[in-house]
Amino acid sequence: MVAIIKVSSYSPYEIQIGFSRAIRRGEIIAISGTAPILPDGSTAYPGDVYLQTRRCLEIIKQAIEETGGRITDVIRTRVMLTDITQWKGAGKAHGEIFSDIKPACTFMEVKGFINPEWLVEIEADCLIDQVE
């Protein structure tokens, strides 16, 4: 049987909704939609899509590492924005992390998130390379 590892980021929404920040099963890691939440549950950098995107990616990186993966294992990201005209700020932050990795990536506009201060949420999928 393949072990399942679940990671929490202690988002106040995880218990209420019933989800994990990340789940690893075998060589696959799935990262839930990740918002720019600070450890105290407040929103990081209200009004700044670039810094909010960086915060989302910090949370994602930590969750990947807690499941035994690395940021270089990311094969797909989905960047959801409440205003697609702000894609350059989110793209800059995404590129700072992924310019060499180049995962499959989708940027999309959504109507909104649970918290209206969030300008961005990001999902990620990883595949752990067992051959090193």
LUMTIMAR-422686 format. One record per residue (C-alpha): x, y, z negated. Coordinates in pm, 1 decimal. Each point is the difference from the previous one (the first is absolute). Last residue first. Example, Ala and Ser with C-alpha at 12.3 -4.5 7.8 and 13.67 -1.06 7.14 Angstrom:
2
[[1367.0 -106.0 -714.0]]
[[-137.0 -344.0 -66.0]]
//
This chain:
132
[[1847.4 1035.7 918.5]]
[[-281.8 -223.6 118.4]]
[[-316.0 37.4 -211.6]]
[[-94.6 326.4 168.2]]
[[-275.8 143.3 -214.5]]
[[-290.2 134.3 204.4]]
[[-149.1 322.2 -122.6]]
[[-330.0 180.8 47.5]]
[[-61.0 362.4 -92.8]]
[[-296.8 223.9 -79.3]]
[[22.9 377.5 -36.3]]
[[-236.7 263.0 -138.8]]
[[12.3 369.3 84.7]]
[[-154.4 338.2 -85.3]]
[[-102.9 -96.4 -351.1]]
[[-157.9 292.5 -184.0]]
[[-348.6 -126.0 99.8]]
[[42.8 -304.7 -227.6]]
[[-179.2 -310.7 126.0]]
[[128.7 73.1 351.3]]
[[-126.9 194.8 298.3]]
[[-136.4 4.2 354.1]]
[[292.3 -194.4 140.6]]
[[256.5 94.8 261.6]]
[[240.2 -260.8 128.9]]
[[374.0 -60.4 29.6]]
[[96.4 -354.2 95.8]]
[[341.0 -158.3 -40.6]]
[[186.5 -310.4 115.9]]
[[318.5 9.3 -204.2]]
[[300.4 205.4 117.1]]
[[264.2 -106.1 -253.8]]
[[251.5 269.6 96.7]]
[[-243.0 294.2 -10.0]]
[[-198.8 -160.3 -285.2]]
[[74.8 194.0 -316.8]]
[[65.9 352.8 127.1]]
[[-236.0 -72.6 289.7]]
[[-298.0 -49.3 -232.2]]
[[73.3 333.8 -171.9]]
[[24.3 181.4 335.8]]
[[-309.0 -178.1 131.8]]
[[-205.9 112.8 -298.3]]
[[99.7 360.4 63.6]]
[[-47.9 -41.5 376.5]]
[[-341.4 -164.0 -41.9]]
[[-160.4 312.2 -150.0]]
[[-230.5 43.9 302.7]]
[[-139.4 -341.8 -93.9]]
[[-179.8 152.2 -298.5]]
[[-125.7 -248.9 -261.2]]
[[299.0 -219.6 78.0]]
[[38.3 -378.0 7.3]]
[[345.6 -144.5 63.4]]
[[0.9 -370.3 82.9]]
[[335.7 -172.5 -25.4]]
[[123.8 -322.8 155.5]]
[[311.8 -222.3 -11.6]]
[[143.3 101.5 -337.6]]
[[283.8 -235.6 -102.3]]
[[252.8 287.4 13.0]]
[[-174.4 147.5 -306.5]]
[[120.3 -303.7 -190.2]]
[[-184.3 -294.4 -150.2]]
[[1.5 -175.4 -335.8]]
[[-357.4 82.1 -101.0]]
[[114.7 288.0 -220.5]]
[[209.4 130.7 292.1]]
[[-307.2 25.1 221.8]]
[[-195.6 177.4 -274.3]]
[[282.0 250.6 -54.0]]
[[22.9 73.8 372.1]]
[[-376.6 51.1 22.3]]
[[-4.3 241.5 -294.3]]
[[287.6 200.4 150.5]]
[[-177.6 -4.5 339.8]]
[[-316.2 149.6 -151.0]]
[[208.8 269.6 -170.1]]
[[173.9 86.5 328.1]]
[[-339.5 27.8 170.3]]
[[-121.7 237.0 -273.8]]
[[315.4 207.8 48.9]]
[[-62.8 37.0 373.8]]
[[-377.2 47.5 -35.9]]
[[35.8 291.1 -242.4]]
[[-338.1 131.2 -127.8]]
[[18.8 -164.5 -342.7]]
[[355.0 -121.4 -73.0]]
[[-63.6 -319.2 -196.8]]
[[-355.2 -78.1 -105.7]]
[[-57.4 -90.7 -363.4]]
[[-5.1 -354.5 -135.3]]
[[269.0 54.9 -265.9]]
[[251.1 -199.3 207.2]]
[[-52.9 235.0 296.7]]
[[-235.8 -91.3 283.5]]
[[65.9 75.6 365.2]]
[[-230.0 -272.3 137.7]]
[[91.8 -352.9 104.6]]
[[-237.1 -208.2 208.3]]
[[94.0 -349.4 -108.8]]
[[341.0 -156.5 68.9]]
[[7.7 -350.7 147.5]]
[[314.2 -210.2 -44.9]]
[[50.2 -315.5 208.3]]
[[284.7 -249.3 -47.2]]
[[-182.4 -226.2 -238.9]]
[[-295.8 188.5 -137.8]]
[[85.0 346.8 -118.5]]
[[-271.5 235.5 -114.8]]
[[34.4 373.0 -40.4]]
[[-183.2 285.7 -171.0]]
[[-248.9 -250.4 -136.1]]
[[-377.5 33.7 22.7]]
[[-314.4 -2.9 -213.2]]
[[-179.6 328.5 64.2]]
[[-4.5 126.5 -360.2]]
[[315.1 -185.3 -100.4]]
[[208.9 128.6 291.5]]
[[-157.8 348.1 4.6]]
[[195.3 143.1 -294.0]]
[[316.1 -73.0 196.0]]
[[225.8 -211.6 -216.8]]
[[235.8 -76.3 289.2]]
[[-89.2 -366.1 -32.2]]
[[177.9 -292.3 161.9]]
[[-135.4 -347.1 78.8]]
[[226.2 -296.4 77.7]]
[[-153.8 -313.4 150.5]]
[[193.9 -324.4 -8.2]]
[[-35.3 -236.9 294.6]]
[[-125.3 -349.1 -90.7]]
//
